[in-house]
Amino acid sequence: MMIAKIRPKNQARWTRSDRPIRREAATHTFEIGQAVRLIEPEEFAKTADIYHITGQLPSQENSPQYRIRNDDERHERVARQDSLEAIR
């Protein structure tokens, strides 16, 4: 959970009545080992490749990140949660 304090512009310093604003951190939706599909613009999309989640990474721009891997590739990729969809 991230806590941010916002001080009014006209206030020179913090007072005891100032309270932190709590913002919930984004949570991971996918589990390690889960099969997912990478959502890409059509000009970059290959055939419907299936990737597996190999690790969970910290959030970037309030979107959790994952390490993903396709069985046909020798390397792993990093993808944000908003660019992945679960395969059912």
PAROLO-138188 format. One line per field, with one value per residue: z negated, y negated, x of N, C-alpha, C in turn. Coordinates in steps of 0.001 Angstrom, whole numbers. Layout:
N
n_c3: Z/... .
n_c2: Y/... .
n_c1: X/... .
ca_c3: Z/... .
ca_c2: Y/... .
ca_c1: X/... .
c_c3: Z/... .
c_c2: Y/... .
c_c1: X/... .
//
This chain:
88
n_c3: 0/909/-449/-231/-855/-610/-511/-1054/1205/115/-2455/-4645/-6155/-7421/-9473/-12529/-11938/-9332/-7214/-5845/-2472/-1426/1016/2845/3813/7038/7747/8580/11144/12533/12079/11368/13861/15191/18279/20824/23243/25322/25848/28627/31000/34230/36403/35268/34152/33875/34903/32889/30201/27289/24022/20933/17541/15831/13746/11262/11297/9982/10063/12856/13716/12320/13150/12758/13530/15468/15966/18910/20978/24044/25311/27708/27918/26971/25042/22331/21901/20773/19632/19221/17058/18231/20882/21294/21643/20150/20912/21450 .
n_c2: 1159/-2157/-5342/-8662/-12067/-15081/-18422/-21470/-24235/-26812/-26424/-26597/-24696/-21305/-20206/-18755/-17865/-17089/-14441/-11330/-10279/-7312/-5008/-2231/341/1722/5015/8280/10187/12561/15866/17559/19775/19796/19805/17380/14859/12575/9332/7437/4749/5329/5234/5997/8401/11859/15215/16600/16735/18572/17819/18403/17469/16659/15253/12723/9214/5910/3179/965/-2240/-1916/622/3987/5997/8765/11604/13377/16323/18042/21307/21781/19882/18671/16819/14715/12472/9204/8113/5911/6089/5089/5674/8303/11288/13776/17254/19486 .
n_c1: 846/640/1421/604/1258/-414/103/-1550/-1156/-1043/-211/2436/3890/3673/939/-383/-2929/-2900/-3469/-2397/-2991/-4295/-3413/-4319/-2155/-1620/-2708/-1480/-2953/-2586/-1239/1872/2935/523/-1287/-1211/-2152/-503/-1501/-1368/-878/-2315/-474/1901/1399/1971/1194/-1405/189/980/1824/3554/3315/6195/7203/6490/6595/7419/4996/4462/3653/1246/410/728/3621/4905/7045/7217/7053/7432/7200/8542/10517/13770/14155/12923/10167/9130/6074/3312/456/-1874/-1498/-1910/-3911/-5938/-5883/-8426 .
ca_c3: 0/984/-1160/279/-1569/258/-1322/-320/1675/-737/-3781/-4663/-6681/-7806/-10820/-13044/-11360/-7983/-7197/-4572/-1565/-1121/2350/2920/4861/7991/7409/9707/11494/13054/11221/12040/14543/15918/19713/21225/24613/25366/26674/29344/32217/35255/37268/34553/33626/34575/34717/31490/29346/25890/23118/19550/16555/15137/12559/11033/11100/9437/10962/13591/14053/11653/13789/12425/14642/15400/16903/19660/21888/25031/25416/28949/27856/26013/24091/21655/22146/19671/20130/18211/16904/19160/22229/21276/21397/19725/21845/20681 .
ca_c2: 0/-3390/-6461/-9947/-13237/-16243/-19630/-22599/-25182/-28000/-26025/-26625/-23454/-20294/-20296/-17454/-17454/-16555/-12980/-10770/-9714/-5944/-4506/-795/767/2658/6399/9184/10989/13853/16675/18177/21001/19602/19541/16086/14408/11199/8477/6487/4236/6378/5234/6633/9697/13086/16113/16574/17379/18769/17595/18811/16544/17253/14464/11480/8078/4733/2403/-196/-3072/-1299/1868/5013/6563/10193/12236/14392/17095/18922/22509/21762/18830/18926/15711/14289/11094/8523/7557/5339/6821/4592/6161/9755/11821/15161/18264/20357 .
ca_c1: 0/1417/821/1086/744/-585/56/-2126/-140/-962/236/3894/4441/2692/384/-803/-4209/-2691/-3569/-1951/-3982/-3877/-3734/-4085/-1234/-2219/-2402/-1281/-4120/-2157/-379/3017/2547/-732/-1175/-1761/-1898/-29/-2350/-518/-1503/-2319/698/3009/984/2303/64/-1855/1179/633/2943/3323/3865/7342/7514/5762/7493/6728/4136/4950/2492/105/28/1712/4374/5184/7970/6469/7896/6813/8027/9315/11533/14846/14240/11706/9737/8456/4813/2426/-799/-2888/-1229/-2070/-5242/-5890/-6406/-9323 .
c_c3: 0/244/-629/-553/-604/-640/-500/36/742/-2159/-3781/-5180/-7123/-9221/-11262/-12401/-9934/-8045/-5845/-3767/-1189/269/2393/4076/5766/7636/8672/9908/11880/12093/12045/12594/15373/17383/20044/22692/24539/26329/27312/30506/33348/36135/36601/34116/34516/34472/33228/30596/27917/25067/21741/18635/15830/13898/12482/10695/10505/10510/11652/14052/13552/12373/13453/13682/14386/16326/17576/20623/22783/25196/26658/28941/26785/24917/23421/22037/20846/20265/18962/18210/17895/20606/22320/21092/21066/20817/21021/21286 .
c_c2: -1237/-4492/-7745/-11061/-14399/-17459/-20744/-23618/-26380/-27680/-25876/-25333/-22529/-20549/-18901/-16963/-16918/-15031/-12457/-10234/-8326/-5561/-3033/-488/1761/4079/7241/10052/12401/14537/17246/19524/20867/19285/18233/15827/12946/10421/7431/5894/5261/6389/5881/8049/10839/13980/16197/17365/17464/18622/18123/17794/17261/16463/13215/10392/6911/3985/1286/-955/-2431/-65/2906/5574/8037/10540/13331/15104/17970/20116/22513/20720/19162/17862/15476/12853/10518/7873/7005/6103/6377/4999/7673/10125/13298/16060/19246/21725 .
c_c1: 902/673/1435/473/694/-783/-572/-1043/31/-484/1761/4505/3313/2198/-54/-2100/-4067/-2689/-3095/-3128/-3483/-4344/-3389/-3140/-1960/-1797/-2275/-2523/-3728/-1192/775/2573/1280/-455/-1888/-1453/-1499/-910/-1449/-1313/-1337/-1083/1913/2673/1449/1071/-229/-907/683/1906/2555/3986/5000/7724/6660/6760/6721/5927/4908/3721/1204/-442/1095/2379/4667/6342/7167/7414/7031/7747/8917/10434/12563/14920/12881/11404/9199/7213/4010/1112/-1859/-2625/-1344/-3538/-5111/-6447/-7215/-9395 .
//
